[in-house]
Every structure is written in C-alpha cells, then in structure tokens.
Amino acid sequence: MAAFAVVVGIIFVSSAILYDRLRVIELAKNARIHTTDVLETLQDIMDAMVDQETGVRGYLIAGDEKYLEPYHKGIDAYTKAIQSSLCRTRRHSRRWSVKFHRVGSPIIEFVLTGADSTCG
C-alpha cells in the first residue's frame, strides 16, 4: 500500500511540474504573438512615413499638388497605426505604455493639427 501511495504522489508531483511548464509555454506564446503584432504595427508606421516622404518629394520636384496624394494617405495611415500601437502597448505593459504615450501623444496631436499650425 505504501508503494502505491508513493507512485500516486510521484504522479501528482510530475503532473504539477508539467502543468507549470505548459503554463509558461502558453505565456511565452502569447508574448510572442503580441510582439509580432506590435512589430507589424511599427512596420505600418514606417510605411506611412515613407508614403508621406514620397508625396512631399514628388510635390517638391514637380510642384503639382496631385503628388501630395500619398502624403495625405500617409497621414491617415500613420495616425491609425500610431493609435493602434498605443492601444496594443496599453493593454500589454503599463510601464511601456506610459513611455510610449509620453512620446506618441504629442506626435498624434502634431499630425492631427498639421505642421502648418505649428510653423506660424
């Protein structure tokens, strides 16, 4: 009977260790998914910035306002991507979110109000 109790005890201990390891693996998987989502959002921010740059460059070279279309689309995409990034970081990490909001909020305000209003 004592041998049976030892075997049952070993099964319980090994089950607890296995459960703990599976929980750690699940947490790591969720962190990886979140990191991938944030990196994709940051790539969207970079793409929007490139679109804005392309529009300004085309306008400066040609002097035709039709070349500003990528610039205006880039502003919209940039604002959406920044807001999405702020939401994603807010949900994940309070410390990172505070740092990101300190930088991101003035950028969004600048984009929404436009550079013309700040240049006097």
Phi and psi in degrees as a GROMACS rama.xvg file:
@    title "Ramachandran Plot"
@    xaxis  label "Phi"
@    yaxis  label "Psi"
@TYPE xy
-66.4263  -36.2031  ALA-2
-65.6864  -37.8424  ALA-3
-64.7466  -40.9448  PHE-4
-64.4388  -37.8645  ALA-5
-65.2582  -44.1662  VAL-6
-62.5352  -44.5677  VAL-7
-62.9461  -40.8995  VAL-8
-62.5619  -42.6721  GLY-9
-64.3526  -39.6773  ILE-10
-62.8016  -43.9642  ILE-11
-63.72  -44.1807  PHE-12
-64.4199  -45.2349  VAL-13
-66.7996  -32.901  SER-14
-66.9551  -40.3515  SER-15
-64.8368  -42.1465  ALA-16
-64.1979  -44.1369  ILE-17
-61.8834  -43.9227  LEU-18
-60.7694  -43.4914  TYR-19
-62.6759  -44.0029  ASP-20
-64.2576  -40.116  ARG-21
-65.2181  -35.5335  LEU-22
-66.2285  -40.62  ARG-23
-64.8237  -41.2241  VAL-24
-62.8792  -41.7383  ILE-25
-63.755  -42.0061  GLU-26
-63.0901  -41.4946  LEU-27
-65.5388  -38.9649  ALA-28
-63.8833  -44.4961  LYS-29
-63.7155  -39.2924  ASN-30
-65.2494  -38.9468  ALA-31
-64.842  -42.9778  ARG-32
-62.4287  -44.2294  ILE-33
-62.8469  -43.3168  HIS-34
-61.9988  -41.4106  THR-35
-62.4766  -42.1367  THR-36
-62.1695  -43.3583  ASP-37
-65.6899  -41.6607  VAL-38
-63.7597  -37.7418  LEU-39
-64.9635  -38.9753  GLU-40
-65.5427  -40.6445  THR-41
-64.7047  -34.7751  LEU-42
-65.6906  -37.9184  GLN-43
-61.788  -38.3521  ASP-44
-62.801  -45.6733  ILE-45
-62.8317  -42.9315  MET-46
-61.3657  -41.1244  ASP-47
-65.2609  -37.4013  ALA-48
-66.4054  -39.0271  MET-49
-65.3848  -39.6877  VAL-50
-61.5665  -42.2385  ASP-51
-63.1537  -43.7604  GLN-52
-61.925  -42.4583  GLU-53
-60.9254  -43.6856  THR-54
-63.3843  -44.394  GLY-55
-65.9974  -42.6272  VAL-56
-62.318  -44.521  ARG-57
-61.8936  -40.1352  GLY-58
-67.402  -41.9153  TYR-59
-66.6994  -35.4049  LEU-60
-76.0212  -46.5548  ILE-61
-93.8167  -26.3684  ALA-62
74.7178  10.3289  GLY-63
-104.598  131.148  ASP-64
-69.6555  -14.0902  GLU-65
-65.315  -23.3906  LYS-66
-75.7943  -7.19863  TYR-67
-83.9768  -3.25636  LEU-68
-57.7814  -47.0342  GLU-69
-61.9542  -31.4261  PRO-70
-63.477  -48.0376  TYR-71
-67.2591  -39.8463  HIS-72
-64.5884  -38.0274  LYS-73
-64.1315  -36.8425  GLY-74
-63.2817  -45.7223  ILE-75
-62.7081  -46.0661  ASP-76
-64.9057  -38.7463  ALA-77
-63.7275  -46.3424  TYR-78
-61.8328  -44.5817  THR-79
-63.6111  -42.3061  LYS-80
-67.6486  -40.3563  ALA-81
-64.0862  -45.8104  ILE-82
-62.5042  -39.886  GLN-83
-63.7143  -41.7464  SER-84
-65.1449  -40.0212  SER-85
-62.4716  -41.7754  LEU-86
-65.9499  -42.3131  CYS-87
-64.4598  -41.0227  ARG-88
-74.9745  -30.5754  THR-89
-62.9208  -40.5701  ARG-90
-71.5626  -28.2756  ARG-91
-90.8328  -51.6304  HIS-92
-140.311  119.82  SER-93
-62.8656  -43.905  ARG-94
-64.444  -46.6864  ARG-95
-66.1293  -38.2969  TRP-96
-61.4248  -42.6494  SER-97
-62.1231  -43.7209  VAL-98
-64.3878  -43.1616  LYS-99
-68.1198  -39.276  PHE-100
-65.8595  -34.2084  HIS-101
-61.5138  -36.1226  ARG-102
-90.5102  -43.1412  VAL-103
-72.0918  -36.7282  GLY-104
-62.3706  -46.6526  SER-105
-62.7904  -32.4808  PRO-106
-66.2959  -45.8479  ILE-107
-61.934  -43.4741  ILE-108
-60.6815  -41.6402  GLU-109
-63.0536  -43.3835  PHE-110
-67.0513  -42.2643  VAL-111
-69.2983  -36.6188  LEU-112
-83.6871  -22.6045  THR-113
90.5724  150.058  GLY-114
-70.9735  -26.1271  ALA-115
-61.9292  -37.3467  ASP-116
-71.081  -25.2205  SER-117
-91.2718  -14.8155  THR-118
-90.6629  -1.60203  CYS-119
